[in-house]
Amino acid sequence: MTNTEYLKCKFSVVTGEADINVRLDSQVIPKRGSFKYLGSVIQGDEEIDEDVTHRIRVVDEMKPESGVLCDKNMPPKLKSQFYKATVRPAILYGEECWPVKNSHIQKMNVAEIRILRWMCEHTRLDKIRN
């Protein structure tokens, strides 16, 4: 009972709906604005902003933990294969059903370029174009 929460999804633009307390027996169940389900963040307001930032955060946390991406002695071809096999699927998981906006595409592109630069051991100060 203490872990039970609910999310109300807005499937239509009907106005005038009253907020109703959901109860189980006599206990009021708290309402959430978003929750994590199968690795994706579901929001009730039809947006994907939290899911996009969650995906980018997952990939950023993956960088130092992988012995492949951060190892300077690892050949670039192996780093590239690791990137294609693990990093790219992690950042794009569930994107087939996203209502994508240009701002989301821009955030994903920035994250991808950042990790590619990190793999190649380049910084923005090196002035190497994308």
N, C-alpha and C positions, 0 to 999 in steps of 0.2 A: 504494500500500500504506500509506503513512503517513497518508493522510486517511481510511482505512477504519475505521469504527466500527459498532457494532450496538446495537440497543435491544431488550430483551426485554419484550414486553407480557404482562401477567397477565390472561388471559381467563377463568381459573377460580380457585377458592380451594383448589386441591389443595395440600396441605402435604407436606413431606418431599422436595421437589425439591432436588437437589444443584446447586450452582453449577458449571457446566461451562465450561471455557475454550474459546472458539471459536478455531480455528486455520485459517490459510490457509498451506499448505505447512508451514513450521516456525515461522511468526511468530504470536504470540498477538494477536488483535484485541481492542482495548479495548472495554469495555461502557459505555454511556452511560445516564443516567437520563432524558434528554429530548433532543430535537433539533428543529431548525427545518425544516419541509417546506412548500413553497408558501406561505410567509408565516405559517404556523401553528406553534405549538410543540406537539409531540407528546410526551406523557409516558407512561412505561411503567406507571404505577400507576393508570391510569384517571381521573386528575384533570385539571382544566383551569386550575388556579391560575396556572401560568406563562403560559399562553396569554392569560388575561384581563389580567394585568399587562403582558404584551408589547403587547397591543392598546392599552391605556391609554397606555403609553409612546410608542407610534407616534403617537398623536393629540397628545400633549403636545409631541413634537418637531415636529409639523406646524404648530403655532400660529405661532411666530415666522418660519418660513420662508415662509409664505403671505403674499403682499402684500395679500391681501384682508382677512383676519381682523384683522390688526394695524393696518390703516390707519384713522385716525380720520376721514378725509374720505370714506370709502366708505359709501354708504347702507346702512342696516340690512337692506333687502330683498335687496340683493346678497349681503351677508354670510350671510343666511339661506339663500339659494339655494346658495351655496358650501358651507355647512354640510351641507345635505341631499344635495348631490351628491358630496362628498368625505369629509367628516369622519365622518358617520354610517356610510357603507359601510365605511370603514377600521376603525372600532371594532367593527362587527358582522360582519366577514368570517368565514365559517365557523361562525357561531353556531348554524346549523340542526342541527348534529350534536353540540352540547355537552350533556353531562349537567349542567345548570345547577342551582346551589344558591342559596339566598337570599343568601348572602354575596357571590356573584358578581354577582347582580342589584344589590345595594347598591353594590358597587364601580363598576359601569357607570353607575348613576344619579349617583353622586358625580362621576364624570369628566364626564358629560354636563352637569350643572349647572355645574361648574367652567368648562367651555369656553364655555357660553352666557353666563355672567357675564363672562368675559374678552372675548367678542365685544361685549357691550353696555357694556363699560368700567365695570362695577360691581364692588365688592368686598363682602366680607361685612360690613365696617364700615358700608356704606350701609344695612344692615338692610332690604333689599328681600327679601320672602319669595319662595320658589321658585314 
